Amino acid sequence: MSVETVPRHGSQRPRAAHLGPERRRPQVLDAAKAIALEGGIPAVTVGAVADRLGVTRPVVYACFPDRIALIKALLAREEQKLLTGVLAAYPTPGRYRAQDAFVGGMQALLRTVAEQPDTWRTLFCCNPGPDVAEMIARGRRRVADQFAELIAPDLNRWGTDDAVRKLPVLVELFVSTGEAAVRSLLAPDNTYTPDELGELVGRAAYRAIRHA
């Protein structure tokens, strides 16, 4: 089969097989993710994605009308992967022993990180740029809301002084601790398994909140 070529900046480039936008979109998003891992979200442009895929810009524009739509679609896809794993990691309120929930939940969270490290690196470790700020904030709010629902009854049961006032601070402490654990697990020099790190961080978070 002959390969049709089109000129680009004075050179000849093989024309990509016509897949149609629906079939092409996952490839475009995968290319955008690879670029984000290398250079951060600001490096994701229509031209960079086209070059990565070896196609012309109109092929990418057929999938997404502009760079902003492309980045939003990438972040939405990666965000859903993260939230699915994070929100599934924590037990139903009232159906757990408190320390077990802290340790088990943190271990489950870090297992999702180990299973999809590139997704987490896209949002936590590469240069995020301003496009990512609201997405991260939205995800943090959902995790924080779920943890607040989980822990509020325990604060009352433990007789925590001024529990209502302390709850937002303790929730922020826990969420920040989880984010720190994620970054530690993804660090090049990390020597912990997800379960080892989850137990260490989960126990530390439990002690801090239990005795607040």
Secondary structure by P-SEA (a helix, b strand, c coil): cbbbbbbccccccccccccccccaaaaaaaaaaaaaaacccccccaaaaaaaacccaaaaaaacccaaaaaaaaaaaaaaaaaaaaaacccccccccaaaaaaaaaaaaaaaaaacaaaaaacccccccccaaaaaaaaaaaaaaaaaaacaaaaaaacccccccaaaaaaaaaaaaaaaaaaaaacccccccaaaaaaaaaaaaaaaaaac
